[in-house]
């Protein structure tokens, strides 16, 4: 793609999300979502093969339907409250429709079916943008309408997402699909605590973005999209095998790594609100996630997977230079001791 | 009949929406879209918004739909599908028609319709009427306000249109 056009389109994606996050008028928020969707389509289609075109079409159809539902919820809200300002949504019907629309945009169950298929059909960098940046805009709207969301629907969607994200990822060997199911499960954790303490949703989003960014950067570095090609990293760059181990275990939510911090805080907040069965179930279902991360670490870091190479290390002609990888790795694994700093968020 | 003109026009509006959503070939969909655009214009004008109705005719029907019609005419097949040629299309159209007829009967029988929101006649919509404040029509003032208070909206929509053209060129460029 022409670099100037590519930069313009990428800046429009950023501008769309910024408009969504900074607007006080519902119509501008809708415009921001549409601008975001329109501009990300050619980014998803950077390589011209039928898989990317199919994935872009699926993404466009689901997100356009979600935008239409959002517009309907906005208009019902306008009818009942007579104003366009972003506050909590006053009408329960509009609130339910808006929650469903934003859940479709995020990829929460039962609207999760597009996430693995779209993520699998596109390149690793596009998948990175899809799973991290595109989650910011809907989550910011959910944060703003969080006082008025129907709790039953929200918690049902959250628990089902954690379940689907765990079980769906079990049978996968393609790395992009594994990351997609991991995204579904993390979105479930984020929305579970939305009604109780939305700050923790933002914390979880931040740490999730850092960890997913790190994982995708490591995949891009070794140009691997399947478990098999990832398992040959011990032969290519042995250092990244350790980093993959640490980051994957952090994504699974194991202490003392930073992925434990959001899960710990969320479970604490849920138990403060007298729900005990729910966080127990959520923690147990997170084990499913941990299982397929462990399987990846087993084949990648913990064993020297058989390869056709006879030597200790492959001859490297040039290494991809990945921006910000060391700081990302540090942030996605060592942030747990900083948990007391969360008290400044009050 | 003049008192019920909005009701009649909105029924025709919904029926034409059903007509093109039951997916005949694009050229026939465009035909029904013209009808729905004209009828929508009539609804807006009967509330006093003459400028907006004119915009619908000029820009929507006379600009966008004409371009759509020309591109469809270039890409159409020899025997395009009509509503009666395909069983599925006819079934969906009849289903939509049936639902609209039942809704119309429901509205005519009872005073108030309470499906998603309470609706009891066109009087409910009178608060959105473009009023006349003496000399100026409020509707034209709204358009003028778009370019003064709403400058940010103009910038955003202009940028979206530019990026839309770039995106479409990028997507259809091929390798």
Boltz contact constraints between the chains, C-beta under 6 A:
constraints:
  - contact:
      token1: [A, 5]
      token2: [B, 166]
      max_distance: 6.0
  - contact:
      token1: [A, 12]
      token2: [B, 163]
      max_distance: 6.0
  - contact:
      token1: [A, 31]
      token2: [B, 156]
      max_distance: 6.0
  - contact:
      token1: [A, 35]
      token2: [B, 160]
      max_distance: 6.0
  - contact:
      token1: [A, 38]
      token2: [B, 164]
      max_distance: 6.0
  - contact:
      token1: [A, 38]
      token2: [B, 167]
      max_distance: 6.0
  - contact:
      token1: [A, 39]
      token2: [B, 163]
      max_distance: 6.0
  - contact:
      token1: [A, 42]
      token2: [B, 167]
      max_distance: 6.0
  - contact:
      token1: [A, 42]
      token2: [B, 170]
      max_distance: 6.0
  - contact:
      token1: [A, 42]
      token2: [B, 171]
      max_distance: 6.0
  - contact:
      token1: [A, 48]
      token2: [B, 175]
      max_distance: 6.0
  - contact:
      token1: [A, 79]
      token2: [B, 117]
      max_distance: 6.0
  - contact:
      token1: [A, 93]
      token2: [B, 116]
      max_distance: 6.0
